[in-house]
């Protein structure tokens, strides 16, 4: 079999994170699988191979951790939903996913749409706002904690905890080291909250605690499952909403198309997630020797699947760097993962993002984009600030 090519650059320096797609293009063109010298693992960046790895949970397991840091993988494994396999993963996912099915979420859709519309209407009336600080963060924080049942007195650190939970899964760099005590405090608070039974009655979190009381879950599994609701449901949605406003403000012709055809909102959101994938990468470990596109991979090898790289693969998407809200295969993106570990909360993320886009279509005629600033996180690709001036619709309430 051919030798696997190597790539020398550290993909997680500030400079690399801010210019990630330059590296992704180079990796895609090298081979289907590339050895990352700086991280001592393999990378998969082409769409077909990334999808195949994600689909085969038996060969490419999650139970040995999905981060790029062996110490953190060893510490966080076992009870963590995204770091389990097989029957255990199915059972834990069942408990987490019960409240996130389309049927379960149907009753809250109208409430989220009203919140989004009120929020957007107020921001547009002000004339200018930061699409991250004033919109992308505000809506999820008004929805997710209530749904999960997080105590009202314990919400002030949720954004800090969510961000750290992704930083800590990166390679063992300074960013990951700084995140360790923050994640530890999150776990300690969640463990205390679970033991005291202070999750709001009738919430998803309360249901998890009740399942443990019935003996359906082990007490040690409860804190990780509660965190599985909070951390991914905040940062990923915030990333996607911020990116949506940046892309639409940067491409006025696409904004005009979306306003003329509001039915494109779901497809437009898929295109946002394809082009600006919120999660950079997760890893898998091979359970047996295998091959990827003719390259031999030994058992026990760690492989990083770069979602954002796969979602811009010219082999799957025509004009992959182009933002097109009418793209006919935008829904094929891997931005929410794929297979048994596909994002359990993507239905909630879609409700929130669709509600924001529908409200913007209703209230905004056009945007003027200010100097946007990229965020820097080991595993979350996001905008730290997207200042915009929003010009209201000429006939408020119509397009």
MOHU-V347415 format. One record per residue. NEAR is the number of other ideal C-beta (glycine too) atoms within 12 Angstrom. D_CENTER is the distance of its C-alpha to the mean C-alpha in Angstrom with 2 decimals. Layout:
# MOHU-V347415
near: {NEAR & NEAR}
d_center: {D_CENTER & D_CENTER}
This chain:
# MOHU-V347415
near: {15 & 14 & 13 & 29 & 22 & 21 & 31 & 17 & 24 & 24 & 39 & 36 & 21 & 18 & 15 & 29 & 33 & 21 & 18 & 37 & 29 & 20 & 34 & 40 & 22 & 25 & 40 & 35 & 20 & 29 & 26 & 34 & 42 & 38 & 28 & 35 & 17 & 23 & 34 & 20 & 38 & 43 & 49 & 47 & 48 & 37 & 36 & 25 & 39 & 47 & 29 & 27 & 47 & 36 & 21 & 28 & 31 & 20 & 26 & 41 & 37 & 42 & 31 & 30 & 31 & 43 & 42 & 41 & 35 & 24 & 18 & 34 & 32 & 16 & 22 & 35 & 28 & 24 & 34 & 41 & 41 & 43 & 33 & 31 & 32 & 17 & 13 & 26 & 34 & 18 & 22 & 38 & 31 & 23 & 34 & 40 & 32 & 22 & 34 & 34 & 19 & 16 & 13 & 21 & 30 & 16 & 14 & 27 & 23 & 15 & 21 & 34 & 25 & 19 & 28 & 37 & 27 & 23 & 33 & 37 & 25 & 20 & 33 & 32 & 18 & 18 & 18 & 23 & 34 & 29 & 46 & 35 & 25 & 29 & 48 & 46 & 36 & 30 & 45 & 44 & 32 & 27 & 38 & 41 & 33 & 30 & 35 & 41 & 31 & 37 & 28 & 15 & 15 & 27 & 25 & 14 & 26 & 37 & 33 & 26 & 34 & 40 & 36 & 36 & 44 & 45 & 40 & 43 & 44 & 41 & 36 & 26 & 29 & 17 & 30 & 31 & 20 & 21 & 35 & 26 & 17 & 27 & 35 & 22 & 22 & 37 & 30 & 19 & 29 & 40 & 24 & 20 & 33 & 37 & 19 & 15 & 21 & 23 & 35 & 23 & 15 & 15 & 28 & 39 & 39 & 28 & 32 & 41 & 34 & 23 & 27 & 28 & 17 & 13 & 10 & 20 & 28 & 22 & 22 & 18 & 33 & 38 & 36 & 37 & 44 & 49 & 42 & 40 & 42 & 49 & 47 & 45 & 45 & 46 & 42 & 45 & 51 & 45 & 45 & 51 & 49 & 44 & 43 & 52 & 48 & 39 & 37 & 41 & 34 & 26 & 25 & 21 & 19 & 31 & 35 & 19 & 25 & 39 & 31 & 15 & 18 & 22 & 18 & 30 & 34 & 26 & 29 & 41 & 42 & 37 & 42 & 49 & 42 & 41 & 38 & 42 & 41 & 47 & 46 & 44 & 49 & 47 & 44 & 47 & 37 & 30 & 24 & 17 & 15 & 30 & 22 & 36 & 26 & 15 & 27 & 19 & 33 & 20 & 17 & 20 & 33 & 37 & 45 & 47 & 48 & 47 & 45 & 44 & 46 & 43 & 47 & 39 & 36 & 21 & 22 & 26 & 31 & 16 & 18 & 30 & 20 & 21 & 33 & 27 & 35 & 22 & 29 & 15 & 20 & 31 & 22 & 27 & 39 & 44 & 44 & 35 & 35 & 30 & 27 & 30 & 40 & 28 & 36 & 34 & 40 & 35 & 29 & 41 & 41 & 36 & 38 & 44 & 45 & 38 & 39 & 48 & 45 & 33 & 36 & 44 & 38 & 29 & 36 & 39 & 23 & 27 & 37 & 21 & 26 & 22 & 15 & 25 & 20 & 26 & 35 & 29 & 40 & 43 & 48 & 44 & 42 & 44 & 41 & 28 & 25 & 40 & 28 & 40 & 23 & 37 & 22 & 26 & 22 & 13 & 10 & 17 & 14 & 13 & 27}
d_center: {35.43 & 34.36 & 33.18 & 29.47 & 29.11 & 27.76 & 25.72 & 26.83 & 24.35 & 22.02 & 18.57 & 17.43 & 20.17 & 19.51 & 21.23 & 19.28 & 15.84 & 17.25 & 18.68 & 16.29 & 17.26 & 20.87 & 20.25 & 18.18 & 21.12 & 23.56 & 21.90 & 21.72 & 25.36 & 26.55 & 25.89 & 23.67 & 23.19 & 23.89 & 24.74 & 23.09 & 26.08 & 24.43 & 22.08 & 24.44 & 22.18 & 21.60 & 18.99 & 18.28 & 17.28 & 19.03 & 17.58 & 20.22 & 20.17 & 16.42 & 16.58 & 19.73 & 18.40 & 15.49 & 18.18 & 20.69 & 19.68 & 23.36 & 23.79 & 20.41 & 19.75 & 17.03 & 19.74 & 20.56 & 17.19 & 14.00 & 14.11 & 16.43 & 18.83 & 21.45 & 22.65 & 19.36 & 18.73 & 22.24 & 21.87 & 18.67 & 19.56 & 21.57 & 20.30 & 16.56 & 14.94 & 12.74 & 15.90 & 18.41 & 20.09 & 22.61 & 24.29 & 22.75 & 19.17 & 20.41 & 22.16 & 19.43 & 16.93 & 19.79 & 20.18 & 16.57 & 16.30 & 19.67 & 18.65 & 15.63 & 17.71 & 18.63 & 22.04 & 20.97 & 18.80 & 21.53 & 23.61 & 21.15 & 20.28 & 23.38 & 22.88 & 19.42 & 21.00 & 23.88 & 21.87 & 19.99 & 23.36 & 25.16 & 22.66 & 22.68 & 26.45 & 27.09 & 25.13 & 26.89 & 30.18 & 29.72 & 29.42 & 26.80 & 23.61 & 20.53 & 17.65 & 15.26 & 17.66 & 19.51 & 17.13 & 13.34 & 13.82 & 16.81 & 15.84 & 13.00 & 15.42 & 18.14 & 16.56 & 14.41 & 17.06 & 19.80 & 18.22 & 17.62 & 21.01 & 20.30 & 23.71 & 24.48 & 25.77 & 22.69 & 20.08 & 21.00 & 18.93 & 15.68 & 13.86 & 15.62 & 14.78 & 11.02 & 11.12 & 13.66 & 11.94 & 9.68 & 12.82 & 14.95 & 13.34 & 14.35 & 17.95 & 20.75 & 21.03 & 21.97 & 18.48 & 17.81 & 21.32 & 20.94 & 17.94 & 20.03 & 22.28 & 19.58 & 17.72 & 21.23 & 22.03 & 18.98 & 20.12 & 23.71 & 23.12 & 21.21 & 24.01 & 26.61 & 25.12 & 24.99 & 28.54 & 29.89 & 28.45 & 27.42 & 24.38 & 25.38 & 27.44 & 26.04 & 22.37 & 19.78 & 20.31 & 24.04 & 23.87 & 22.37 & 25.16 & 27.72 & 26.72 & 27.40 & 30.68 & 31.69 & 31.13 & 28.27 & 25.96 & 27.06 & 26.96 & 25.14 & 22.17 & 21.76 & 20.19 & 17.35 & 16.71 & 16.81 & 14.30 & 12.01 & 12.20 & 11.85 & 9.48 & 6.14 & 7.68 & 8.43 & 6.58 & 3.36 & 6.50 & 8.70 & 7.38 & 7.80 & 11.05 & 12.39 & 12.01 & 13.67 & 16.57 & 17.03 & 17.26 & 19.54 & 21.65 & 21.99 & 23.09 & 25.68 & 26.88 & 23.54 & 23.58 & 27.14 & 26.29 & 23.58 & 26.08 & 28.76 & 26.72 & 24.39 & 23.93 & 21.63 & 18.90 & 16.82 & 17.40 & 16.69 & 13.18 & 12.69 & 14.29 & 12.07 & 8.92 & 11.45 & 12.91 & 10.24 & 7.28 & 4.42 & 4.62 & 8.42 & 9.86 & 10.83 & 14.55 & 17.11 & 20.83 & 23.61 & 25.94 & 28.72 & 29.83 & 28.34 & 28.13 & 25.59 & 27.44 & 30.61 & 29.41 & 30.24 & 27.74 & 29.35 & 28.40 & 26.39 & 24.58 & 21.03 & 18.95 & 15.71 & 13.81 & 12.42 & 10.12 & 10.89 & 14.47 & 14.83 & 13.66 & 16.52 & 19.09 & 22.38 & 23.44 & 21.11 & 20.61 & 23.66 & 23.45 & 19.92 & 19.76 & 20.95 & 19.09 & 20.69 & 19.78 & 22.35 & 21.15 & 22.41 & 19.83 & 16.57 & 15.42 & 15.85 & 12.63 & 10.59 & 7.19 & 6.55 & 8.86 & 12.50 & 15.38 & 15.88 & 12.54 & 10.62 & 8.08 & 10.86 & 9.53 & 8.71 & 12.27 & 11.94 & 9.15 & 11.63 & 14.52 & 13.44 & 12.58 & 15.66 & 17.74 & 17.08 & 17.91 & 20.91 & 22.14 & 21.95 & 23.84 & 26.35 & 27.04 & 26.49 & 28.94 & 27.50 & 25.60 & 26.81 & 24.17 & 24.91 & 23.98 & 20.19 & 18.84 & 15.86 & 14.04 & 14.39 & 12.15 & 12.45 & 8.96 & 6.96 & 8.51 & 9.71 & 13.11 & 15.22 & 17.71 & 18.44 & 21.99 & 23.45 & 26.73 & 26.48 & 29.75 & 30.35 & 31.29 & 35.00 & 35.47 & 33.12 & 31.59 & 32.11 & 30.77}
